[in-house]
């Protein structure tokens, strides 16, 4: 199979779909890899490193898209990239379609086979290709929130960990999954006053067992949430419903109840965000103020630490790249229901039920679509 690795073009996105080490593994399996010039510079890997790994380097984006069977990316294809997709071509990347009907329409029109990292599952119901970036984003959320709390960045001027005689910042984490647990670990490590809110008692019990008295746990509910939000200096949204748009758990009124200069970090913004006042931002312009509260809603947070993120992502994605290449798209997808769950679009058919429900579009079961 001929596999293409384009240079990412989303704002300040420096990750790359395959590292040189991953390219060497793919080539060792008998496949060809084409890497766009400069694709790896953001992780410190120049074209020479890719050539040494066995890749062809130098294609323009247009030539690369036109000449490969499978595209391996990191972020969802931007509008210019979507126009270059063609029928029968494979795309393997993060898609996050639920809040992005424009992308859904374009992918359906392309005729391509689009497999999303974020909806592939494993035998325990986890999301193995989302987890690496969830680790990164959860940890980064605390860094971003601490910076935004500084007065020079629009915040209240509160130090996350406080000092002797002055209380630390009050941090509320919404959701105790992979993102939330990593955010909790970082916030507690910086000596903040941390509370987690989750709808699952099992999740709260697990977190309480891990963090002990350093963490307060609260069962999700409107009254409890309103009280916590109003008292928080920093609220980190870590809510995820796989494949679906994130529910707006925090209303505008709740945001308005926070003290001026408090901070929201919405890690769920890729799926639409969990605050009513959230809208996507970029690394170039990461924050805005709404209801007196600083909002950090960057949709590709891990792109700011591309070396760590790319290698963490490749650790998880490479086995799937090899499977798709070795067996071919159809056979690989049908080899396991967990891999098949990653299929979002195939030959103009929408195969992800949560996206279909969210956008009011027809849904075709993935195994049915593959036989069309």
N, C-alpha and C positions, 0 to 999 in steps of 0.2 A: 504494500500500500504506500501511496505517496502522501506524506503528512506535512502540513504547513504550520509554521509558527509565526504569525504576524506580530509586528510591533504594536503594543497597546496604545490607543489614542485618546482614551478618556483622560480628563483633566488630572494632571500629576499622577498618572498611573504608570509606575515603573516596574511592576512585576512582569514576568514573561511566562508563557505557557509551559515551556520545557527548559530546564537547565542544560548545559553542555553534558553533564553526567547522564541525565535522562536521555538525551539525544543518542549518546553512545550505546545505551541499552536498547533503544528502539532500532538503531542501525544493526546492532548485533543480532536482532531477530529477523534481519533480512529486508527491512523497510527503508525507504528513502525519506529523508527529512529535509525540508526547505525552510530556511530561516530568513526572515526579512532583515536587511542590513540595519544594524543598531538595535535590534530587538532586545538584546541582553545587556545593554550598557547600564541600565538602571540597577542591575545587580552586580555590576563590576565585571561582566563577561563580554569581551569584545568579539568581533566577527571571527578573529583568529581562533578563539577558544571553541567556537562552534565548528569551524572547519576541521580543527584537530579532532573533534569528536565524530566527524564523519558526515556533517551536514553540508548541503549546498547553501551558500549564502550570497545575497546580493539582489534577490528579486524585489521588485517594487510590490506594494500591497496588491495592486491590480493584477500583476502577473502571478503573484503567489495564490491569490484567491482563485484565479482562473485555472491554475495548473495542479491543484492538489485534490485528493479524495477526502481527506479529513483535516479540518482546522482545529488546532488545539490552542485555546486562548485562556485568559483569566476572567476578564469582565465581559459583560453582555456586549454584543456587537453594536456599535454606534450606527447611526442612520447611514452614513457613507459606506460602512462595511456591509450592512444588510443589503444594500443595493448590489453588492458584488457576489452574494451567495447565488448558487445555481441549483437546479433540480438534481437530486441524487447525491449531492455533496453532504458530508457529515460535519457537524459542528459540536464540539465538546468544550463546555465552558460554564461559568455561572450565567444564568439567564434572569432570574427574579422577575418573571413575567407578570405576576398578579397585579401589581400597581402600574403596569406599563402596556396599555392596550396598543399603542403605536408600534412597539416592538413586536407584539403578538401578531398584529396584522401583517407586518413586513415579513416575519418568518414564515407565516402561513403562505404568503404569496410567493416566497422564494422556491418552494418545493424541496427545501433541504430537510435533512434529518437532524434534529437539534436535541442533544442530550445535555441535561442540566446537572452540574455537579451537585446542586443543593437539594435535589429530590431523590438521588440515589440513596438507598437504605442498606442496612446490614441485617443479619439474622436476629439482632436484639432490638430492631426498630429504631436504631440510631441513624444519624446522617454523617457517614464517615468522611465525605468530601467537603462538608460544611464545617466540620469540627475544627480543622486546623486554623481556618480564618476566624472562627468564633473564639478560639483561644487568644489570637492576636487582638481582635477587636475588643474583647472584654478587658484585656490589660491596657490597651490604648485608651479606652473610654475614661479610665481614671486619670491618666496623664492629661488627656484633653480637657477633662472637667476641672482638674486642679489648675491648669493654665488659664482657663476661661474665668475662673473665680478671682484671678488676680485683677486688681483695679485697672491696670494698664490695658487689659483685654476686655474691659466692660463689666467685670464682676464686682462682687461686694468687697473684695479685698480680704477674703478669709483664707487662712492657711489650712490645708486639708487636715494636718495632724495637730494643729494648735501648738501651744507651748505651755510649760508649767504655769498654772494660774489663769489660763485662758482656754476655753473649751475648744475641742476640735470641730471641724465641719461635720454637719449631719448629712450623711449620704444614704439615700434610699435607692435600692436596686430592685427594679421590677422584673421578676422572672429569675428563677434559680437554675436554669439550664447551663449549657457550657459557657455561653457568654457571661451570664450572671455570676456563675461561680468564679470565673477568672477575675471579673470586676471586684467581687467581694474580697478575693485573696489580695489583690493589689491595694484596695482601700484600707483593709485592716492592716496590711503591712506598713502603710503610711500613717497609721494610728488614728484614722478617722473613726467617727461614731457611725456604725453601719447597721442598717436594717434591710432585710430582704422581704419582698412580698411575692407570694406565689399562691396559686389556687390549689396546689397539691400538697396535702399534709405529708405524703411520703417524701417529696422533695425537701420540704422544710425540715423534716426529721433528719434526712441525710446531711443537710448543711449544718444543722445544729450539732450533729455528732462530730462533724469535721472541725468546725470553728469554735464550738463551745460558747462560753460566756462573752466572747468578743463580738458575737453576732446576735442581733435580735431578729426573730422570725415572726412574720405576721401573715395570717391567712387573708387572701385577697377578698375584698368586699368594698363597696362604695364608701361607707362611712369611715372605715379604717384607712382607706387610701386617701380620702380627702384630708384627713387629719395629718397624715404623714407628709403628704405633698406640701401642705402649707408650712410645715416646720422644717423642711429640708433646705439645705444650702445647695445640694447637688442631687439631681435625680437622673439615674441611668436607666434607659429603657432597653430591656433585653428580651422582649417577648417574641416568640416565634410560633407560627402555625405553619408546618411544612407545606410549601407550595402556594399558600393562600395569602391574601392581604392581611396585614396585622390589624387587629381590632384597636380602635381608638380608646384606650383605657383611661387616659387622662384628658379631661375636658378643658376647654378654654377657661372656664370658671376656676377650675383647680389650679391651672397655671397662673391665673391672675391673683390667686390667693398667696402665692409665694412672695417673699420679700424681694424688692427691686435689687437686681444684680445677682440673684440666684441663678443657677445654671441647670440646663437640661442637656443631656447627651443622649440622642436617640439612635442607638445602634440598630434598631429595627427599621431604619429608614429605607433600606434596600427593598423591603416588602411593604412600604407605604408609611411606616412609622406608627408608634403607639401613643403619640400626643396629638391632640386635635390641632395644635398650633405648629406642627412640624411640616417642613418642606425641605426637599433635598438641597444640600449645599456642596461645595467643592473644596479641595485643599487650597485652591487659590483664594477663595472667599468663604471660610468655613463657618462663620457664625453670623447670626442676626439677632435682633432684640424684638421680642413680641410680648406684650403685656408686662413690660419691664424686666423680662427674664431673658438671659442669654441662651440661645439655642445653638448647639453644635450638632449638625445633621449631615455630616459628610457620608456620602453613599459608598465610598470605597476606602474606608479608614485604613485597612492593612496595606494599601498602596504606598503609604508614607514610610513604611519600613520594608521595602521590597526584597532585600536580601533574606531576611528572616522569613517573610511571608512566602516567597517563591519556593524556597527549599522546603518549608513546612508543607506547602501545597503539593509539591512534586512527590514528597514522601507518600502522600495519599493517592494522588491521581495516576501515577505512572503505571501501576498494575492494570488499571482500567484502560489506559491508552494502549498498552500492549495487547490486552484482550480484544479491543475493538479492531486493532490492526491485524492481529494474527487470525482472527476468526471471521472478520468482516462485520459490518455494522449489524445486519439483520441477525446472523447467527449468534453474535456476542450478546445482543440485547435479549434474545430469546433463551439464552443459556441460564438465566437466573431471574426470578421475579424482582430481586433487589436491584439488579442493573436495569431491568425493564422499567422500573419506577422512575428512572432518570429521563426516559423519553418524554419530551414535552410537545414536540411537533414532528410530523412525518408526512411528507408529500401533501402538504396543504391541509392536514388533519390535526386538530388539537387533541392531544392525548394525555393532558394533565387535568384531572377532574376539578381540582381546586381553582385553577385558572379559569376553566370553562364556567364554573359557577360564579366566580367573581366578576367576569366580564360578560356574562350572559351569552356565551357562544356554544355552539354544538360541541359535544364531547364524543370521541371515538376511543374505545378501549385500545391501549397500545398494541396488544397482540393482534387485534383485528386490523388496525391501521397497517401493520407490517405485512399483512397478507393482501392488502389492496393493490 
